[in-house]
Amino acid sequence: MGTISEKIFTRASGKEAKANDFVLADVDYAMAHDGTSVLAVNAFKEMGVEKVWDPSRVIIPFDHIAPANNETSATLQREIREWIKEQGIPNFYEVGEGICHQVLPEKGFALPGKLVVGADSHSCTYGAFGAFATGVGATDMAEIFATGKLWFKVPESFRMIVEGSLGDRIYAKDLILYLIGKTGIDGATYKAVEFYGQAISELSVAGRMTICNMAIEMGAKSGIVPPDEKTFDFLKNRAVASYEPVYADKDAGYLEEFTYHADDIEPQIACPHQVDNVKPVGEVEGVHIDQVFIGTCTNGRLEDLEIAAAVLKGKNIAVRTIVIPASRTTLLAAIENGTMETLLKAGVTLATPGCGPCLGAHQGVLGEGEVCVSTANRNFKGRMGKDGFIYLASPATAAASALTGEITDPRKI
C-alpha cells in the first residue's frame, strides 16, 4: 500500500512510514557544494563535533562560484578544502569537475531506493534514478554531517501520468515547463511527485533528470521516476554501492492523480519573472533578446549540447551565447563527438563546467534591462542580474533564438 517515498522512508527509518508521519531517517549520501558547505561546516563546528559520521558518504563539489569570482570566495573555498582534508572526505570534486547535480549521478551516488540529501534545492534531480532526493538548509546538513540522520515529515504523493510521445523538437524541458504551468509554483508544495506514462518512459536518463530537477519549481519536496532498464544501464560499472529498486504498490495511496497528453505539448517557455508563467513559444515569438545561456544542472548534459548543436550546425549566432557543459565528462564527450566544435564554429562562448551565471555570480550576468533565453530552472527577478529578464526554454528553443536574436520556435529552423 506504499508509495515510493513511503517505502524509502520505511527502510531509512527502520519502521513503517506513512504520509504525514515524522521519522528520524538514516541518510545514505549527503552533499554540500562550495556555496552551502561554508555555512554547514560553520554550524558543524559550532556543534562541537570533531568528525563527520561517515566521510565516504559525504560529497562536496565546487561548482557554484567556480572558479572563484573574488578574493572572498577564494578564501572561503580554501577554508573548506582544508576542512575536507581534516575530515578525510574522499569525495571532493574540484573546480571544473562540474555541477553537483551532474557529478553525483556520474560518480554513482544517485541510486534507486536510497535517501540522498543535498544542501541545494535542486537535489531533487537524483529522483530521476528512483531515489528519494531532496534539498535541506545548511544547519540541517550540519546535523547530517554529525549524525548521518535527520528528521523528515514523510510527504504525501502526487501521481502524474503523461501519455503518448513528445513531438519533433519538443523535449523534457518543454514537458516539465508545461507541467509546472498546469500545477503552479506552489501546487505541489511538500509533495513527492511520481512521474509515469509513455512519455516519461521514453525519456533518456538525461531527460528524466531535467524533469526531476524542476519538480521543486512546482513546490515539490521530491520528484521521482521509477527505475527501469535505462536506469540500470546507466548505473552499470558506476554505482558506488549495491541498491534495491523501490516501486509503488498498485493500491498505493496518492493524494491526487493527474493525466496529461504529450500531443498537447508544444515548445514551451517560462516568461519573466515566475517559473509557472509558461506559454507556448509561439505566443512570445519575436521578443528581442540580448543573450542566450545553454547549460546548468537542468540542461547542460551531453544530450542538451547535441540538441543545440543540431540547430546551430553550419550557421552563425546573432547574439552572444554562453555554453557551459554540466561536467568535465560532458565537455570531453562533446569534444570527442564533434558537438563542441559545431557550437564553437557557430560562435558560442565556452566557459568552465559549473553553474555559471545561473545564480548571478559571474560568467554571464545580465545588465540592466537585458533579456536572456536560458536553459536554467529559475527566472526570478534578480536571478542573473538585478534588472535582467529571463525566459526559460529548452536547448532547441535557446539555440534557435540565438540564431535570430529573438525568441524563436525551434521547429521553424
N, C-alpha and C positions, 0 to 999 in steps of 0.2 A: 504493500500500500504506500510505498515511499516514492518521493521524487528523487532526482539525482542529488539534490542538496541535502535532503533529509538522510539519505543513505551515507553520504560522505561524512556528515556531522555525527552520525551514529558511530561510524568507525573511529573518527578522530576523538570523540569524547568518551568512548567506551560504554555508552548507554544509549538506549533508544531515544532518538531525537526527532521531534516533530516540529512543524512550522510554529513559530512564536515561542518555542522553548528557549531558555537561556542555558547555554552549555559552556563548559570550560574545555576547550579543544586543543589537542596537540597539533602544532603547525609542522607540516612536512618540510617546507622551504620558505625562507624569509629573505626579502630583497629590499635594499635601500640604495638609491643612486647618490651621485655627488651632491645633488640639491637637498635631499632629505636625510642623508646619513649624518650630516653635521648636527642637526637637531636631535636625531635619535641617539647618537653617540654621547652628546652632552647630557641628555636625560638618563642614559645608561650609567654614566659616571656619577651623576647625582644620586642614583640609587645605591651607590656604594658596592656594586657588584664588580668583581675583578675579571671574570671570564664569561664569554658568551656560552650559552648552553651546549651548543654543538657547532664548532667552526665550519664543519663540512656542509652544514645546511644553511649557511648564510652566504648570500650572493650580493656583491657590491660592484656594479658597473659605473663608470664615469661617462656620462652621456649628455647631461642637460646643459652645462656650460663647459663644453669640451671642444677644442682647447679653451683654457681659462680666458675670460674676456678682460680681466684686470688683475691688479696685484692682490686685492682682497680675495677674489675667487681662488687664485693660485695658492695663497697661504692656507685657506680653508681646506683645499684639496690636499695639500702637503700634510696637514694635520691628520686627515682621515687616512692617508696612506700609512702614516706612522702607526695609527691605531690598528689598522688591518694587520700590519706586521706583528705588533704586540700580541694580538689575539690569535695569530696563526691561521687566519682565514685564507683558504686556498683559492676560493672562487672570486678573485678580484679581476675585473676587466678594465684595462686602462683606456685612456683617451684614444679614440679611433676604432676600438673594437665594435662599437655600435650602441644602439638604443637598448635599454634594459629589456624591453618587451619583445625585442627580436633576439637578443643574446640568450635569454633564459631558455626559450624553446630550442634554439640552435644547439645549446650545450646540454640539452636533455633533462632540464629540470621541470618542464611543464608536462606532467604525466597524468593519465586518466586515474580518477579516483582519489587524487591527492588534494590536500588543503594547502594552497600556495598563497602567501600573503605578501604584498609589497607596499612600501611606503610611497605609493603613487596611485592616483585614482584609476589609471588605465591598466592596472594589474589584472583587471578582468579579462584581458586578452588571452590569458592562459586557459580560460574556459573553452577555447577552441579545441582543446585536447581532452575534454571531458573531465577536467579538474574543477574543483570549486576554488575560484581565484578572485581575490578582492583586494581593494586598497584600504589602508589604515593610516592614521596620523603618526607623526614621529614618536610621540610618547608611547603610543600603543606598540610601535615597533621596538622601542627600548625594552618594554616588558617581554616581548617575544625574544629579543636578544638574551635577556637574563634567564628566562624560564622555559622557552620553547612552547609556551601556552598563551592563550588569550580567550577572554570571554566573548561569545558571539550570541546574538539572537538569530536563531535559525529562520531564514526568510521564507515567506510564502512564495509560491512559484506561479509564473505565467507559462503557458504553453503556446508558442507562436508557430503556426504551420504556414509554409509558403509553397503552394502548389505550382506545378508547371516549371518551365525553363525560362531563364533570362534571355532577352533578345540580343541582337547584334549591337556590340559596343555598349552593353549595359552590364555592369559589374557589381561585385559585392558592395562597393561603396554606395552605388545607386540604391541597392536594396536596403541597406541599413538606414540611409537617409530617408527613404520612403517610410520605413517602419517608425523611425523617430518622429517624422511628420505626423503620422497617424496617432502615435501614442502620446506625444508631447514630452517636454523635457522633465516633467515630474510624474508622468503617467504610470511609471513602473517603480516608483520610489521604494527602496529597500526590498525589492522583489528579486528573485532569481528567475531569469528568463531562459527557458529551454527552447531551442530552435529545432524545428522538424520540417519535413516535406521534401519533395523532389528538388526544388531549387537549392535548398541547403545541402542536400546530399551531393549535388553536382558541383558544389563549390570546391575549389582546391583548399589545401590546408591554409595557404596564404589568405584566401578569401574568407575562410572561417575566422581567422584571426582578426580580419577587418571588422566582421560582424560583432564579435565578442568585445573587441576593443572599444567600440562605441556604445555598448549596452549601458555604460554609465551615463551617456548623454540622454537617456530616457529615464534616468534616476535609478537604474537597477543596481543592486548590490553585486550581481554577477550575471554574466551571460554564458550559456553552456551549450555546446554542440555534442551530442552523444558520440563517443568514439567509434570509428569503423576502420575498414582496411586502409583507407588513406592515412588515418591517424597512425596505425600500427606500422605502416611502411615508412612514414616519416621518422618514427622513433627507433627503427632498427639501427643497431650499432651507435645509438645516440643516447638512449635513456640511461640516466645515472643510477637507476635502481629498478628493481622489479616493481610491477604495478598490477593492479586488478581493476579492469574497467567496471564502471558502475552505470547501470541503466535504470530508468524509472519503471516501476511496476505498471501493468496495464490499468490497474484501478487506482493509480496514484491520485492524490487529491490536489488539483490545481485550483488556485483562486479564480482564474479566468483562462479561457482558451480563445485564441484568435486565428482566423484563417484568411490568408491573403493569396492573390493570384499573380504570379510573375508576369503574365501577359499584360497586366495593368501598369507595369512599371516602365517609364521612360527614363532617359538620363535625368538625374536629379541634381539639384543644387540647393545648399542651405545659404540663405541670404543674411546679411548683417541685421542684427547683432545677436541672433539666437540660433542654436543648432536646430530647433524644430521649426524655424521659419523656412520650410522646404517647399520648393516649387519645381515643376519640370523645367529643364534648362531652356526650352523653347519660350517660356514666359518672360525670361530676362535676357534673351539674346540681344546682342548689340551694346550691352553696357561696357563702357571703356574701362580697360584695366591697365595698371602700371607694372605689375609683377605677377609671375607665376611661381609657385613653390611646389615641387614634387618630391615627396619624402615623408618622414615621420613614422611613428610606430603604427600608424593606420595604413599607410600606403607607400612605404619605402622599400618593399621587398622586391626580389628579382622579377616576379610576375608583373608588378606595377611598373617597373622601369621598362620592361619589354612592351607593355601596353602603350606607354608614352612613346617609345622609340618607333613602334609600328605607325603611329600617327605622324611623327616628325620625319621619318626616313626620306632623305633626298630633298628636304625643304629647309627653310631658314625661319627662325623665330622672329616675331615682330616686337616683342617686349622682353625685358630682362627675365630670365628664367633660371631659377636656382634648383639644382637637383642634388639631393643628399641621400645616398643609399642608407638603408637601415642598419647595416653592419659591414664590417670589413669583408666577411664571407660573401655578402651580397655584391659588394663592389668588385671583388675578384671574379665572381661568376659573370657579372655584367661586362667585365673587360674580356674575359675569355670567350664569350659567345658573340662579341661584337656589338652588344647593346650600348655599351658606354661610348664606343666610337661613333655610333649613329647619333647619339644625343649630343656629343661634343661637336660633331660636324654641323649639327643644326644650330649651334651657337649657345648652348646652355652653359651655365657656370656650375662647376662641380665643387662641393665642399666636403669636409671631413665627416665620415659616418657619425651620426649622433642626432640630437634633436633639432639643432639649428635654430632658425627663427621662430619655431612653433611657440615657444614660451616667451618670445620677445626679448631675449637676452642679447643676441648678436647674430651674425651671419645672415642678414637679410631682413632686419626690422623695417617697418614701413614709416614713411614720412607723413606729415600732416596731410590728410585728405586723400592719400594714395589708396588704390584698390588692388587687392590681390586675390587671385584664384588659387586656392591651396588644397592639397590633398590631406590636410591635417584633420583633427577631430573637433576643434573648437574655434568659434568665430566671435567670441565675446569682445565687446568694445575694449580696446587697450591690450588685447592679447598679443598682437605683433607690432605694437607701436601705439602711442597714446591716442592718436586720432586717425588710425587706418580703418579700412573697410575690408572685411574678409568674407569671401564666398567659398564654401566648402564643396568640393566636387571630386569625381573620380579622376585617375590619372589620364584617361582618354579625354575627358572634358577639359582638364587643365592643359593638356598638350595642344588640343585643337584651339583653345583660346590663346595659347602662346603664339600660334601661327598668325592669328588675325588681329591680335591686340584688343579683342573684345570677347565677351562671353559667347561661346560658340558650341552648338550641338555637335558632338564628335561624329555623328552619323553623316554629317554634311561634308566631311573632309575625305 
